[in-house]
Amino acid sequence: MGVRALVAAGVLVAGALTGTLTAPGAAGADSCDSAAATDFNGDGHNDVAVGDYRANVADMVAAGAVAVLYGDDEIDDGDWTTLTEDTPGVTSGPSPNTGAASGDGFGWSITTAHVDADRCLDLVVGAPWRDDGGRVDAGAVYVVFGSPDGLGKGRPGLLLRPGDWGPAQTGQLFGWSLGGADASGTDGSAVAIGAPYEDRPPKSGDGSGSIRDAGAVHVAWFGSDGAPATRKSFGQDFKSFPGIPEEGDLFGWAVLLGSTGGNAGQRDLITSEPFEDVNGEGTNAGSVSVLNDISGPADKVTLEHWHYGNIDVPPVSNGEIGYSLAYVEDGNTRYVAAGIPGQTVNGHQGAGAVKMFTSTGSGLKPAELLSKTDGAAGDRFGLSVALAGSAVTGAGTQLAVGAPNANGQRGFAQLVPLANPDQSVRLEAGSAGVPGSAAAGAHFGQSVAFAGDRSAGGALLVGVPDDRQKVTGSIVVRPFDGKPSRFVPDDIGIPPADLTDFGGSFSGTR
């Protein structure tokens, strides 16, 4: 497919972010009992984590870093700090398997979950290019525990390695994608880890050997003490899966954990394979898969497979269904958004679209197809997506969509109220009060997320990792009840850097 080679080469073009800790994080409460929904330090204010996977750590090129905003009364106020693989508390201590190394890409992917039971939110960070036991680019995932003193200041973190599930593979990129879930019903808290470049066996009876880059998802469940309790792996070689693993499908490209069908007390895995070839639908058509009740017995797992053949969207080659995924529960309805950035719209190839799905607990049902009627070829609308419910927006479920390749790769983001898509708002640098200056190649909208809640000024976050004014990258914060603001590393106390990807990933709401 060429994707791994392209990204792996790009990750080594790094900047100069140095050091492991900048401005001290705001002190939390005495305990986490009064923590807000997305609160790492239990002070009652929502927090945000921002990834920069290409940041240097001292002389280690592209080791990666995560900037954390410990929020205050407003989501865009508070203190910033920086985490790297070298930060005390990120793992349990120095060993041959821990510590920053060039090219690890720490911060490429981020999710959150209440992994243990102390009510402070915990941060999960992927480093998909980290070597493991001599396996180059096998990947790793870090669980950094929240505490009243901040991330990594309480119990030591965990390092999750592909070898915990089976033999590590060179180039499997374990940690490419992440999904987190709190304990619910009979399920403990869980983290889903995508390894889209993992080689997988064929289905039973289909021969021997392995299928290159078929992809897999590895899931860990945790006890109330935060220790891993159960591990499982899933791929298209799974016995009941409706398709078969093929070279370059990249199953696990995007992953979510939700509750859309099956037993309401068990989590479901939502994942995508955007480079899957589907008969009659074209090459790299893509698809989205749902595996219901994954914590139960294998023979009780039920499956859904969504592709051009059953979502009522005209098929195109290189549509890449599921390139991005988002999930939210709002009231009794669950929503899933699947980006299709290669979709042809009004004759414009690669203009892009987003397919919505809804569920009230009995499985997903296809809903609206959202696109820009004036979209241009190559905009790739839907390359990034995020969802937020009424608790964040104050005005119903809303979708955020990034189109970072539009207008000479200046990019834009679209904020869409699902109840009234015609009232969507377009955001781009230097327009309609959005700070920054539009510039070719900035990739405004490369990542999008929601943060905070309505009572504390919920907001849309937009990543501008190739900001041409600030080559460190930047993020734009657009509150639902205030004026947009812009953060760049050297203005918030983080050492400035060249050619990094600040804003490449977010933790956001859950």
Secondary structure, DSSP 8 states (H G I E B T S, - for coil): --HHHHHHHHTTS------S--S------SSSTT--TT-SSSSSS--EEEEETT--BTTBTT-BEEEEEEE-SSTT-EEEEEE-TTSTTSSSS--TT-S--TT--BTSEEEEE--SSSSS-EEEEEETT--BTTBTT-BEEEEE---TT-TTSSS--EEE-GGGTS---TT--BTSEEEEE--BTTB--EEEEEETT--B---TTS-SS-BTT-BEEEEEEE-TTS-EEEEEEE-TTSTT-SS---TT--BTSSEEEE--SS-TTS-EEEEE-TT--BTTTBTT-B-EEEEE-TTS-GGG-EEEEESTTTTT----TT--BTSEEEEEEETTEEEEEEEETT--BTTBTT-BEEEEEEESSS--EEEEEEE-TT--TT--BTSEEEEE-HHHHSSS-EEEEEETTHHHHT-EEEEEETT-GGG-EEE-TTSTT--S---TT--TTSEEEEES-GGGT-EEEEEETT-SSSTTBEEEEEETTS--EEE-GGGTTS---SS--BTSEE----
